[in-house]
Amino acid sequence: MANSPLESAKYRAIFFGVWLVIALLQTATLTWFGVLFELALGDAFISSALLAAACWLISSNLEYYRPQQARYFYIGLWCLLLAVFYASTLYYLLPMLLETDAAYEIFLLNSLPVRFSIGLLMIGWMAMISILWYNQQEQQASLKRKSDTEKLAREAELYKLRLQLQPHFLFNSLNSINALIGFQPQEARKMVQQLSEFLRSTLRKDDTQPVLLAEELQTLELYLEIEKMRFGHRLQTEILADETSRTMKLPPMLLQPLVENAIKFGLYDTTGQVTISLQTKALENTLEISIRNPYDPQTATKRQGTGFGLNGVQRRLYLLFARHDLLQTRAENHFFTSTLIIPQTL
């Protein structure tokens, strides 16, 4: 339910201020028509107070009940009845509260049509303003609920995507640890420690809060150390990031699935040493990150992964920036390159 504008101290002050001005103007008008000043002042303030009460009444009622648009004539009927009540009350109330004479009572009777018309216009104006106010308040509340719902849905999807990030890598790491335990227990313990540090760093991060590239690269290096223990000398990495790029921001855990994708398609179909390179550029209000791995289309086979990979990164970027062009890929000269473009609006 929308809040009444008259519940605000500011709008109440404006409301009473407007009616005070109206009362003073009415006093001046009645005096100009020849009514004694004291009588005109009493008439004006009683009339204004009664009309203000009628306007307050219709505004308060519209706060709790507003007919559908097709039945807005009901509001017109309410305004008409209130205007009739206002004029009738004035006709009987003013002579009771004020010291009047025959000339004033004749003037009062003759002015009733004008008072009724002014009352109808003022009450109708208040009803119209109240309807516009309440409808705007409800629309804003509806938009906020919609925005909150979309935000919750987006956060839920981001959380789901994040849950898809770890299992494949975690299972491979545990299998490698299991293989090392028998004949290289020291390496197995080291790998367990590195895996623990990596998982601890990822669990502390919030998908909706950006991180510095420098911090993300530290987490990525933990991941790469684990992968190097799995693949041995076959996996080499090259990270080129200048100081300006390192101070720019990006969504957390965005690089790891791309590097994992590069490792999978760079090493799984080759037997020699492979270098995975990552290079960053600090452009105007944009961070550009390129990840490149060797790629031979003649020997590469299509693999079934976790379903995250490039599609998951693309979906995360769309959820965060509402753009589809922030992840670009290309395969040329036996190299596959994934390029991230991160606007610095985070």
C-alpha positions as CSV (number, residue, x, y, z in Angstrom):
1,M,0.0,0.0,0.0
2,A,1.4,3.4,-1.0
3,N,2.0,6.0,1.7
4,S,-0.1,9.1,1.8
5,P,1.8,12.3,1.0
6,L,0.1,13.9,4.0
7,E,2.0,11.5,6.3
8,S,5.2,13.4,5.5
9,A,5.9,16.5,7.7
10,K,7.2,18.3,4.7
11,Y,4.0,17.8,2.6
12,R,1.8,18.5,5.6
13,A,3.5,21.9,6.0
14,I,3.0,22.6,2.3
15,F,-0.7,21.5,2.5
16,F,-1.4,23.8,5.5
17,G,0.6,26.6,3.9
18,V,-1.4,26.4,0.7
19,W,-4.7,26.6,2.6
20,L,-3.5,29.5,4.7
21,V,-2.7,31.4,1.5
22,I,-6.2,30.4,0.1
23,A,-7.8,31.7,3.4
24,L,-6.0,35.0,3.1
25,L,-6.9,35.4,-0.5
26,Q,-10.6,34.6,0.3
27,T,-10.5,37.2,3.1
28,A,-9.3,39.8,0.6
29,T,-11.9,38.8,-2.0
30,L,-14.8,38.9,0.5
31,T,-13.6,42.3,1.8
32,W,-13.5,43.6,-1.8
33,F,-17.2,42.5,-2.1
34,G,-18.1,44.6,0.8
35,V,-18.1,42.1,3.7
36,L,-16.7,43.4,7.0
37,F,-13.1,42.4,7.6
38,E,-13.8,40.5,10.8
39,L,-16.7,38.7,9.2
40,A,-14.7,38.0,6.0
41,L,-11.7,36.7,8.0
42,G,-14.0,34.3,10.0
43,D,-15.8,33.2,6.8
44,A,-12.5,32.6,5.0
45,F,-10.8,30.5,7.7
46,I,-13.9,28.4,8.5
47,S,-14.5,27.8,4.8
48,S,-10.9,27.0,4.1
49,A,-10.7,24.7,7.1
50,L,-13.8,22.8,6.1
51,L,-12.6,22.5,2.5
52,A,-9.2,21.4,3.6
53,A,-10.8,18.7,5.8
54,A,-12.8,17.5,2.8
55,C,-9.6,17.3,0.7
56,W,-7.8,15.5,3.4
57,L,-10.7,13.0,3.8
58,I,-10.8,12.1,0.1
59,S,-6.9,11.8,-0.1
60,S,-6.9,9.5,3.0
61,N,-9.7,7.3,1.6
62,L,-7.9,7.0,-1.8
63,E,-4.8,5.7,0.1
64,Y,-6.8,2.6,1.1
65,Y,-9.2,2.2,-1.8
66,R,-9.0,3.2,-5.4
67,P,-11.4,1.9,-8.0
68,Q,-10.3,0.5,-11.2
69,Q,-9.8,2.9,-14.1
70,A,-13.0,1.9,-15.7
71,R,-14.8,3.0,-12.5
72,Y,-13.1,6.3,-11.9
73,F,-16.6,8.0,-12.2
74,Y,-17.0,6.8,-8.5
75,I,-14.3,9.2,-7.5
76,G,-16.2,12.0,-9.4
77,L,-19.3,11.0,-7.5
78,W,-17.4,11.2,-4.2
79,C,-16.1,14.7,-5.1
80,L,-19.6,15.8,-6.0
81,L,-21.1,14.6,-2.7
82,L,-18.3,16.1,-0.7
83,A,-18.8,19.4,-2.5
84,V,-22.5,19.4,-1.7
85,F,-21.8,18.5,1.9
86,Y,-19.2,21.3,2.0
87,A,-21.6,24.0,0.6
88,S,-24.5,22.8,2.8
89,T,-22.5,22.8,5.9
90,L,-21.2,26.3,5.2
91,Y,-24.8,27.6,4.7
92,Y,-25.8,26.3,8.2
93,L,-22.5,26.6,10.1
94,L,-21.3,30.1,9.3
95,P,-24.4,31.9,10.7
96,M,-24.1,29.8,13.9
97,L,-20.4,30.6,14.4
98,L,-20.2,34.2,13.2
99,E,-22.1,37.3,14.2
100,T,-23.9,37.9,10.9
101,D,-26.6,40.3,9.6
102,A,-29.3,40.0,7.0
103,A,-27.1,41.4,4.2
104,Y,-24.4,38.8,4.9
105,E,-26.9,35.9,4.9
106,I,-28.3,37.0,1.6
107,F,-24.7,37.3,0.3
108,L,-24.0,33.8,1.7
109,L,-27.0,32.3,0.0
110,N,-26.2,33.9,-3.4
111,S,-22.5,32.8,-3.1
112,L,-23.4,29.1,-2.5
113,P,-23.2,28.1,-6.2
114,V,-19.7,29.7,-6.4
115,R,-18.6,28.1,-3.2
116,F,-19.9,24.8,-4.4
117,S,-18.1,25.1,-7.7
118,I,-14.8,26.1,-6.0
119,G,-15.2,23.2,-3.5
120,L,-15.8,20.7,-6.3
121,L,-12.8,21.9,-8.2
122,M,-10.5,21.9,-5.1
123,I,-11.7,18.4,-4.0
124,G,-11.5,17.1,-7.5
125,W,-7.9,18.5,-7.9
126,M,-6.9,16.9,-4.6
127,A,-8.4,13.6,-5.7
128,M,-6.5,13.7,-9.0
129,I,-3.2,14.6,-7.3
130,S,-3.7,11.8,-4.8
131,I,-4.4,9.2,-7.5
132,L,-1.3,10.2,-9.4
133,W,0.7,10.1,-6.2
134,Y,-0.5,6.7,-5.1
135,N,-0.2,5.2,-8.6
136,Q,3.4,6.5,-8.8
137,Q,4.2,5.1,-5.4
138,E,2.8,1.7,-6.3
139,Q,4.6,1.7,-9.6
140,Q,7.9,2.5,-7.9
141,A,7.3,-0.3,-5.4
142,S,6.4,-2.7,-8.2
143,L,9.6,-1.8,-10.1
144,K,11.6,-2.2,-6.9
145,R,10.1,-5.6,-6.3
146,K,10.8,-6.6,-9.9
147,S,14.4,-5.3,-9.6
148,D,14.9,-7.2,-6.3
149,T,13.5,-10.4,-7.8
150,E,15.7,-10.1,-10.9
151,K,18.7,-9.4,-8.6
152,L,18.0,-12.5,-6.5
153,A,17.6,-14.6,-9.7
154,R,20.8,-13.2,-11.1
155,E,22.7,-13.9,-7.9
156,A,21.2,-17.4,-7.7
157,E,22.4,-18.1,-11.3
158,L,25.8,-16.7,-10.5
159,Y,26.0,-19.0,-7.5
160,K,25.0,-22.0,-9.6
161,L,27.6,-21.1,-12.2
162,R,30.2,-20.9,-9.4
163,L,29.2,-24.3,-8.1
164,Q,30.0,-25.7,-11.6
165,L,33.4,-24.1,-11.5
166,Q,35.2,-26.4,-9.0
167,P,34.1,-30.1,-9.3
168,H,36.0,-31.0,-12.4
169,F,39.2,-29.4,-11.3
170,L,38.8,-30.8,-7.7
171,F,38.2,-34.4,-8.9
172,N,41.3,-34.3,-11.1
173,S,43.4,-32.8,-8.3
174,L,42.2,-35.5,-5.8
175,N,43.0,-38.2,-8.4
176,S,46.5,-36.8,-8.8
177,I,47.0,-36.6,-5.1
178,N,45.9,-40.2,-4.8
179,A,48.4,-41.2,-7.5
180,L,51.2,-39.4,-5.7
181,I,50.6,-40.7,-2.2
182,G,52.2,-44.1,-2.9
183,F,55.6,-43.1,-4.4
184,Q,55.8,-39.3,-3.8
185,P,54.2,-38.6,-0.5
186,Q,56.0,-35.2,-0.1
187,E,54.6,-34.0,-3.4
188,A,51.2,-35.3,-2.4
189,R,51.3,-33.3,0.9
190,K,52.4,-30.2,-1.0
191,M,49.6,-30.6,-3.5
192,V,47.1,-31.0,-0.7
193,Q,48.3,-27.8,0.9
194,Q,48.2,-25.9,-2.4
195,L,44.7,-27.2,-3.0
196,S,43.6,-26.1,0.4
197,E,44.9,-22.6,-0.1
198,F,43.3,-22.3,-3.5
199,L,39.9,-23.5,-2.2
200,R,40.2,-21.2,0.8
201,S,40.9,-18.2,-1.4
202,T,37.9,-18.9,-3.7
203,L,35.4,-19.5,-0.9
204,R,36.1,-16.0,0.5
205,K,35.1,-14.3,-2.7
206,D,31.7,-13.0,-3.6
207,D,30.6,-13.3,-7.2
208,T,29.0,-9.9,-7.2
209,Q,32.0,-8.0,-5.7
210,P,34.9,-7.2,-8.1
211,V,38.5,-7.9,-7.2
212,L,41.8,-6.4,-8.4
213,L,43.5,-8.2,-11.2
214,A,46.6,-8.6,-9.0
215,E,44.5,-10.5,-6.4
216,E,42.9,-12.6,-9.1
217,L,46.3,-13.5,-10.6
218,Q,47.5,-14.7,-7.1
219,T,44.6,-17.1,-7.0
220,L,45.3,-18.2,-10.6
221,E,48.9,-18.9,-9.7
222,L,47.8,-21.2,-6.9
223,Y,45.7,-23.1,-9.4
224,L,48.5,-23.2,-12.0
225,E,50.9,-24.6,-9.4
226,I,48.5,-27.5,-8.8
227,E,48.1,-28.1,-12.5
228,K,51.9,-28.1,-13.0
229,M,52.2,-30.8,-10.4
230,R,49.7,-32.8,-12.4
231,F,51.3,-32.4,-15.8
232,G,54.9,-31.9,-14.7
233,H,57.4,-30.3,-17.2
234,R,54.8,-30.4,-20.0
235,L,52.9,-27.4,-18.7
236,Q,54.6,-24.0,-18.8
237,T,52.9,-20.7,-18.2
238,E,53.6,-17.1,-19.1
239,I,51.8,-14.2,-17.4
240,L,52.4,-10.7,-18.7
241,A,50.6,-8.1,-16.7
242,D,51.8,-4.5,-16.2
243,E,51.2,-2.5,-13.0
244,T,48.4,-0.4,-14.5
245,S,46.4,-3.6,-15.4
246,R,47.0,-5.1,-12.0
247,T,45.1,-2.2,-10.3
248,M,42.1,-2.7,-12.5
249,K,39.1,-4.8,-11.5
250,L,37.2,-7.8,-12.8
251,P,34.7,-10.3,-11.5
252,P,36.3,-13.0,-9.3
253,M,37.1,-16.5,-10.5
254,L,36.7,-15.5,-14.2
255,L,40.2,-16.4,-15.4
256,Q,40.4,-19.9,-13.9
257,P,37.8,-21.6,-16.2
258,L,39.4,-20.0,-19.3
259,V,42.9,-21.1,-18.3
260,E,41.5,-24.6,-17.5
261,N,40.0,-24.7,-21.0
262,A,43.3,-23.7,-22.4
263,I,45.1,-26.4,-20.5
264,K,42.6,-29.0,-21.5
265,F,42.7,-28.3,-25.2
266,G,46.4,-27.5,-25.2
267,L,47.8,-30.5,-23.4
268,Y,45.3,-33.4,-23.8
269,D,46.0,-33.9,-27.5
270,T,49.8,-33.3,-27.5
271,T,52.7,-35.1,-25.9
272,G,55.3,-32.3,-25.9
273,Q,55.8,-29.2,-23.8
274,V,53.0,-26.6,-24.0
275,T,53.1,-23.0,-22.9
276,I,49.9,-21.3,-21.8
277,S,50.2,-17.5,-22.0
278,L,48.2,-14.8,-20.4
279,Q,48.6,-11.1,-21.3
280,T,46.7,-8.1,-20.1
281,K,46.3,-4.6,-21.5
282,A,45.0,-1.5,-19.7
283,L,42.9,0.4,-22.2
284,E,40.8,3.5,-21.6
285,N,38.3,2.5,-18.9
286,T,38.7,-1.2,-20.1
287,L,40.7,-4.2,-19.0
288,E,41.6,-6.6,-21.8
289,I,42.9,-10.1,-21.0
290,S,44.1,-12.6,-23.6
291,I,44.7,-16.3,-22.9
292,R,46.4,-18.3,-25.6
293,N,47.2,-22.0,-26.0
294,P,48.5,-24.2,-28.8
295,Y,45.8,-25.7,-30.9
296,D,45.9,-28.3,-33.6
297,P,42.5,-28.8,-35.3
298,Q,43.7,-32.0,-36.9
299,T,44.4,-33.8,-33.7
300,A,42.0,-32.0,-31.3
301,T,39.0,-34.0,-30.3
302,K,35.7,-32.8,-29.0
303,R,35.5,-33.4,-25.2
304,Q,32.7,-33.4,-22.8
305,G,33.4,-31.3,-19.7
306,T,31.4,-29.9,-16.9
307,G,29.3,-27.6,-19.1
308,F,31.0,-24.5,-17.6
309,G,34.0,-23.4,-19.7
310,L,33.5,-20.6,-22.2
311,N,29.7,-20.8,-22.1
312,G,29.7,-20.3,-18.3
313,V,32.0,-17.3,-18.6
314,Q,29.9,-15.8,-21.3
315,R,26.8,-16.2,-19.2
316,R,28.4,-14.6,-16.1
317,L,29.6,-11.6,-18.2
318,Y,26.1,-11.1,-19.5
319,L,24.5,-11.4,-16.1
320,L,27.0,-8.8,-14.7
321,F,27.2,-6.4,-17.7
322,A,24.2,-7.2,-19.9
323,R,26.5,-7.6,-22.9
324,H,27.3,-10.5,-25.2
325,D,30.5,-9.2,-26.7
326,L,32.8,-9.3,-23.7
327,L,34.3,-12.7,-24.5
328,Q,35.8,-13.2,-27.9
329,T,37.6,-16.3,-29.2
330,R,39.6,-17.0,-32.3
331,A,41.7,-19.9,-33.7
332,E,44.5,-19.0,-36.1
333,N,48.0,-20.2,-36.9
334,H,47.5,-23.2,-34.6
335,F,46.8,-21.1,-31.6
336,F,43.5,-20.6,-29.8
337,T,43.0,-17.3,-28.1
338,S,40.3,-16.2,-25.6
339,T,40.0,-12.5,-25.1
340,L,38.1,-11.0,-22.1
341,I,37.0,-7.3,-22.2
342,I,36.1,-6.0,-18.8
343,P,34.5,-2.5,-18.6
344,Q,35.8,-0.7,-15.5
345,T,32.3,0.2,-14.3
346,L,32.4,-2.4,-11.5
